Amino acid sequence: MNCLIIYNPYSGRKKSSKYIINIQNKLKTIYQKVDIFISSKKDSIRNKISSINNEYQILFVLGGDGTLHEVINAIIDFKKQDLLSIYYFPCGTLNDFAHSMHLKVNLNKAIKILKENNIKNYNVVKLNNKHFLYGSAFGKFSSVSYDINNSYKKFFRSFAYYLKIIKNFFKKENSQYKITFSDKEFIINNYVTFFLNTLKMGGFTMHYKNNIYFDDTEFKIVIIKKSIFSIFNFVLFFLFGEYYHNKNILNLNTNKANIKINKIVKINGDGELLTITDNIFLSINNNEYIKFFLPKKMNKYFKQ
């Protein structure tokens, strides 16, 4: 089998450059051919994946959540999900997906997982004509992860996000929307709304009451309504998840939803600016998935 290393030299504090040659040499011990592709500009990863036919079967993604987001969208858009399997080696700042899947910055553990060949289909969520892997949001604080200076992020690391939250605390972001799902309809005065397909978000563990599976056709919607206690509900949800009960928080499970907003808003997807719209269509199904190499301890979160 052949492997392509997709390398983003700008992820995190440019720390991926420390690993690249060592990773290539290690991977050559288990694969016949190992090439390196360096992401040099916008859409370079997308263009590279579109050109892959049968010359590679493994993508070793070396970068942050933004790099991974670009990879998974290219794979889905160009229908390469049956051809390519991914190992994600996290070199970003927060690395929410990696923490959720217990993927470490440890080359020996990465090689062990690759040798075990434990591949799982992780269903992605479609939002309009884009896809996200683990999380999306709009409303208060949702722009923090992408609306931040890279040099500021590299200096303060993950603490930079919390400084940005404090800076945006008094910024007004009001919107109202109508959400339709499973023949139900709500009118929402929004503080912040999350679409979740993950165990971790923003560095916090998501506390769910019921088991979550990443190969079923369901994702979670968490709506924090606008109220005088919105900020407290926001904090308490991240601390206690579904175990925190409040009339101004809705926890919903669904396979599709439509949201019509009273103004155009920016939508965060996997920590990146996903789209700008006033009309959101969400869906998840078994035909849109990414094949990931994962540690065996994650098997309990997959039905197959």
Residue pairs with C-beta under 8 A, 6 or more apart in sequence:
1 31
1 32
1 57
1 58
2 31
2 32
2 33
2 34
2 35
2 55
2 56
2 57
2 58
3 27
3 31
3 33
3 34
3 35
3 56
3 57
3 58
3 59
3 60
4 34
4 35
4 36
4 37
4 52
4 56
4 58
4 59
4 60
5 20
5 23
5 24
5 27
5 34
5 35
5 36
5 37
5 60
5 62
6 37
6 39
6 45
6 48
6 59
6 60
6 61
6 62
6 63
6 67
6 71
7 16
7 20
7 36
7 37
7 38
7 39
7 62
7 63
8 16
8 39
8 45
8 62
8 63
8 64
8 66
8 67
8 91
9 16
9 17
9 38
9 39
10 39
10 150
11 62
11 63
11 64
11 66
11 67
11 91
11 92
12 64
12 91
12 92
12 93
12 154
13 154
13 157
14 154
15 91
16 62
16 63
16 89
16 91
19 62
19 89
19 91
19 107
20 36
20 62
22 107
23 60
23 62
23 89
23 107
23 110
24 34
24 36
26 107
26 111
27 34
27 60
27 111
27 114
28 34
29 111
30 111
30 114
30 115
31 58
35 56
37 45
37 48
39 45
39 63
39 67
39 70
45 67
45 70
45 71
45 74
46 70
46 73
46 74
46 77
49 59
49 71
49 74
49 75
49 78
49 80
49 84
50 74
50 77
50 78
52 80
52 83
52 84
54 83
56 84
57 83
57 84
57 85
58 84
58 85
58 86
58 87
58 114
59 71
59 84
59 85
59 86
59 87
60 86
60 87
60 89
61 67
61 68
61 71
61 86
61 87
61 88
61 89
62 89
62 91
63 90
63 91
63 92
64 90
64 91
64 92
64 93
64 94
64 95
64 271
65 90
65 92
65 94
65 95
65 96
65 97
65 98
65 270
65 271
65 272
66 92
66 270
66 271
66 272
67 92
68 86
68 88
68 97
68 133
68 270
69 132
69 133
69 269
69 270
69 271
69 272
71 86
72 86
72 124
72 131
72 133
72 290
73 130
73 131
74 80
75 81
75 84
75 86
75 290
76 124
76 131
76 288
76 290
81 288
81 289
81 290
81 291
82 291
84 291
85 119
85 291
85 292
85 293
86 290
86 291
86 292
86 293
87 110
87 113
87 114
87 292
87 293
88 97
88 98
88 101
88 103
88 292
89 103
89 105
89 107
89 110
90 97
90 98
90 103
90 104
90 105
91 105
93 153
93 157
93 158
93 160
93 161
94 145
94 158
94 161
94 202
94 203
94 271
96 134
96 135
96 198
96 200
96 201
96 202
96 203
96 271
97 103
97 133
97 134
97 198
97 270
98 104
99 200
99 203
100 134
100 198
100 199
100 200
101 199
101 292
101 294
101 295
101 298
102 294
102 295
102 297
102 298
103 110
103 113
103 294
103 295
104 110
109 295
113 293
113 294
113 295
114 293
116 293
116 296
117 293
118 293
118 294
118 295
118 296
118 299
119 291
119 292
119 293
119 294
120 214
120 215
120 291
120 292
120 294
120 298
120 299
120 302
121 215
121 286
121 289
121 290
121 291
121 302
121 304
122 133
122 214
122 215
122 289
122 290
122 291
122 292
123 197
123 214
123 215
123 216
123 217
123 284
123 285
123 286
123 288
123 289
124 131
124 132
124 133
124 197
124 284
124 288
124 289
124 290
125 131
125 132
125 133
125 136
125 195
125 197
125 219
125 282
125 283
125 284
126 281
126 282
126 283
126 284
126 288
127 136
127 195
127 267
127 269
127 274
127 275
127 280
127 281
127 282
128 275
128 277
128 279
128 280
128 281
129 275
130 269
130 274
130 275
131 269
131 288
132 195
132 197
132 269
132 270
132 274
133 197
133 270
133 290
134 196
134 197
134 198
134 200
134 201
134 270
135 194
135 195
135 196
135 197
135 198
135 201
135 268
135 269
135 270
135 271
136 194
136 195
136 267
136 268
136 269
136 270
136 274
137 192
137 193
137 194
137 195
137 267
137 268
138 175
138 190
138 192
138 193
138 261
138 265
138 266
138 267
138 268
139 173
139 175
139 190
139 191
139 192
139 193
139 224
139 265
140 168
140 173
140 191
140 192
140 224
140 230
140 234
141 165
141 168
141 192
141 234
142 192
142 266
142 267
142 268
143 168
143 266
143 268
143 273
144 161
144 164
144 165
144 168
145 161
145 202
145 268
145 271
145 272
146 268
146 271
146 272
146 273
147 164
147 273
148 160
148 161
148 164
152 160
153 160
153 161
156 163
158 203
161 202
161 203
169 231
174 189
174 190
174 226
175 190
175 261
175 262
175 263
175 265
176 187
176 188
176 189
176 190
176 261
176 262
177 187
177 188
177 190
177 259
177 260
177 261
177 262
178 185
178 186
178 187
178 188
178 259
178 260
179 185
179 186
179 188
179 221
179 223
179 257
179 258
179 259
180 257
180 258
180 259
181 221
181 252
181 254
181 256
181 257
181 258
182 254
186 223
186 250
188 223
188 225
188 250
189 225
189 226
190 223
190 224
190 225
190 226
190 261
191 224
191 225
191 226
191 227
191 230
191 233
191 234
192 224
192 234
193 221
193 222
193 223
193 224
193 259
194 201
194 220
194 221
194 222
194 223
195 219
195 220
195 221
195 282
196 206
196 219
196 220
196 221
196 222
197 214
197 219
197 220
197 284
198 206
199 205
199 206
199 212
199 301
200 206
201 238
202 238
204 238
204 239
205 241
206 241
207 240
207 241
207 242
207 243
208 220
208 241
208 242
209 242
209 243
211 301
212 220
212 301
213 301
213 302
213 303
214 301
214 302
215 286
215 289
215 302
215 303
215 304
216 303
217 255
217 284
217 285
217 286
218 253
218 254
218 255
218 284
219 253
219 254
219 255
219 282
219 284
220 251
220 252
220 253
221 250
221 251
221 252
221 253
221 254
221 257
222 237
222 249
222 250
222 251
222 252
223 249
223 250
223 252
224 230
224 233
224 234
224 237
224 248
224 249
225 248
225 249
225 250
227 233
227 248
229 246
229 248
230 248
233 244
233 246
233 248
233 249
236 244
236 246
237 244
237 249
242 251
254 282
255 283
255 284
255 285
256 281
256 282
256 283
256 284
257 280
257 281
257 282
258 279
258 280
258 281
258 282
259 279
259 280
259 282
260 278
260 279
260 280
261 277
261 278
261 279
261 280
262 278
263 278
264 276
264 277
264 278
265 276
265 277
265 278
266 273
266 275
266 276
267 273
267 274
267 275
267 276
267 277
267 280
268 274
269 275
